[in-house]
């Protein structure tokens, strides 16, 4: 007697009803479901996933492709896992560590029917190669792409970044540094375009010398502040430029990324008189790739004695919980809804029916750092 038949016999219900309970169908009354589940628990029955996959022609698994796992992408991944589970799918994480061959294993698994679909979070292979696997199953991307054959849930970050730049300009802040993420990504290019467009439209100087790329985490934010400080001291021909005042206790602070001669030059500038020429050489604000970078900028700026927001305004991106904790002004990025939409775009191939998409919109959250 099969397990299914035995459960049906012991519970007093048909095999069809037992099957509906095992497959989490909604077309079973709560009382019937509980009686059958009690029998299943007593038998310590575990469904054979391979057998279920063969019977349905699906693995009920979705692969998530990413270079690595970081605090920046965890909210997106967590929400996607939740939505997938609500529809009976498990998720497998493929981390490539920037190894193209290793990453391709995920796409080969799609080809070999080991997963039913793929979600790209970040991808290091050429998208032209990746798209060739689309005939084996649905693929969706959180990473922004310019290929219509790889649907993406990413928003045009030009719009979100524009909110940050407009906010600073409305406060009279024109000396703006930018800490960007991946140099090659469309998001980075669109963020830079938003900054440059607004500055150009208002006849203001575009400070590309204050562009910092591949800044992803808190440590990168701290390093950005140190580089800004050194850059301000070294900038020519502005002899009146200054470093923002530091507390005396900070003067002996270790800054491993600054050369000794640069450090000495910075120290020599501390007591110079402020002037309009000085202000033009010192960043008044930093817009950051994400809230963790902004947290790093904030902590290092304060350690070096910069008054935030008096001397330096800081804007993050995403509106993670850390932004509220630290009082960071930031751009609200609807990451959880993007994760839901990622499953929605996969749903025709996974469920045989489309799920409605959630509307997405950026917003500005003003807090203490501006």
Buried (B, 14 or more C-beta within 10 A) or exposed (E): EEBBEBBBEBBEBEEEBBBBBBEEEEEBEEEBBEBBBEBBEEEEEEEEEEEBBEEEEBBBBBBBBBBEEBBBBEBBBEBBBBBBEEBBBEBBBBBBEEEEEEBBBBBEBBBEEBBBBBBBBBBBBEBEEBBEBBEBBBBBBBBBBEEEEBBBBBBBBBEBBBBBBEBBBEBEBBBBBBBBBBEEBBBBBBBBBBBBBBBEEEEEEBBEEBBBBEBBBBEBBBBBBBBBBBBBBEBEEBEBBBBBBBEEEBEEEEBEEBEEEBBEBBBEBEEEEEBEEBBBBBBBBBBBBBBBBBBBBBBBBBBBBBEBBEBBBBBBBBBBEBBEEBBBBBBBBBBBBBBBBBBBBBBEBBBEEEBEEBEBEBEBBEBEBB
